[in-house]
Amino acid sequence: EPDVNVDNRPQIIGNKTEAALLLLAESKWGHNDDTNARREVAKFGKKGGSRLFPFSSARKRMSVLVNELSYEERARINQSSHVTRGDTKKAMHWTLYHKGAAETVLNECTKYLDVDGSEKEMTKPKRKQFEALIKEYASQALRCVALCHRNNVDKL
């Protein structure tokens, strides 16, 4: 019989918001993402690697510019028996991720992910719906953080 006094929840030291986001990424909802492997591929702080832009109270968000493989390219490379380093390098692309105050991040969004994970155009009614939800959470003194990304930043 399992010991009911044992706490089996993951233990993460540090900022509670960051810990919640890590657990979300590594959960079934986050497709059981391997954050350590992703971090290694991103090559933070190395030449040609990803860059971190710390939280700014003026911008009310933090950003990360990540050099990564798309899920599709990762799957294609994993299925191939002969992949060169050049193939992998050509498949890399830059993605800009933001995390910050929901109302600030929402102002920049042109699309959103629906409950089924599909990408949809941000319509005025949908934006109003998100704004009302953010307002409702704020009225309950709940912290509301939004995540967003922009693919193919190298083509802007």
NORQUI-V862558 format. One record per residue. PHI is phi in whole degrees, -180 to 180 (none if undefined). NEAR is the number of other ideal C-beta (glycine too) atoms within 12 Angstrom. D_LAST is the distance of its C-alpha to the last C-alpha in Angstrom with 2 decimals. Layout:
phi=(PHI/PHI)
near=(NEAR/NEAR)
d_last=(D_LAST/D_LAST)
This chain:
phi=(none/-67/-77/-73/-89/-90/-91/-94/-69/-61/-109/-123/-94/127/-60/-66/-66/-62/-62/-63/-68/-63/-64/-63/-62/-87/-87/-59/-62/-91/60/50/-59/-90/-64/-68/-66/-62/-63/-65/-65/-68/53/-58/78/-105/-55/77/-92/-71/-129/-109/-114/-59/-56/-124/-68/-69/-87/57/-165/-123/-136/-136/-101/-116/-94/-146/-93/-69/-59/-65/-67/-60/-65/-62/-66/-64/-86/-82/-88/-134/-126/-91/-62/-64/-60/-66/-61/-66/-82/-72/-147/-94/-126/-104/-110/-124/-139/-177/-56/-56/-66/-72/-65/-59/-58/-93/-81/-111/-141/-147/-95/-77/-59/-89/90/-81/-85/-128/-70/-80/-94/-60/-62/-68/-60/-61/-62/-64/-61/-65/-64/-62/-62/-62/-62/-62/-67/-99/61/-95/-78/-120/-115/-113/-118/-150/-148/-132/-82/52/-63/-66/-100/-77)
near=(5/7/7/7/7/8/9/9/9/14/10/18/9/11/15/13/22/18/18/21/27/25/21/22/26/21/15/10/14/18/15/14/22/15/22/12/15/27/21/14/26/26/20/20/11/13/9/16/20/28/23/21/19/14/21/16/11/11/18/22/28/30/29/31/27/31/28/34/26/21/18/14/21/23/13/17/24/14/11/14/8/9/19/12/11/11/15/21/17/14/24/27/27/26/28/29/29/32/34/32/28/31/23/26/30/31/21/24/27/16/19/28/19/14/8/8/12/10/15/19/15/23/15/10/13/20/24/14/18/27/24/18/21/25/17/15/19/17/11/11/8/14/18/27/29/31/28/31/28/24/21/15/22/16/10/11)
d_last=(58.10/54.84/55.30/54.00/53.91/51.21/47.66/45.41/42.20/39.50/39.87/36.78/37.37/35.11/33.15/34.13/30.73/29.11/32.06/31.69/28.03/29.04/31.90/29.73/27.33/30.42/32.19/32.61/30.19/27.53/28.49/30.52/27.48/28.62/26.94/28.67/27.46/23.84/24.24/25.70/22.91/20.28/22.21/21.84/22.80/22.93/21.19/17.87/18.50/17.15/17.29/19.03/18.67/22.12/23.14/23.23/25.77/23.94/20.75/23.06/20.88/19.94/16.73/16.27/13.41/14.87/14.82/16.63/17.99/17.59/21.01/21.34/20.80/23.09/25.71/25.53/25.98/28.76/30.59/30.45/33.42/31.79/28.35/27.55/25.51/23.25/22.73/21.65/19.33/17.57/17.28/15.56/12.01/10.44/11.09/11.39/14.83/16.67/20.42/22.30/24.43/24.12/24.23/21.42/19.08/20.14/19.15/15.41/15.83/15.19/16.83/19.59/21.55/24.99/28.17/28.09/24.61/23.04/19.80/20.63/19.20/20.04/22.88/24.83/27.84/25.96/24.34/27.91/29.26/26.98/27.86/31.54/31.36/29.83/32.58/35.20/34.27/34.27/37.71/38.97/37.69/35.30/32.13/29.12/25.95/22.79/20.26/16.76/13.67/10.06/9.63/7.38/5.45/5.69/3.81/0.00)
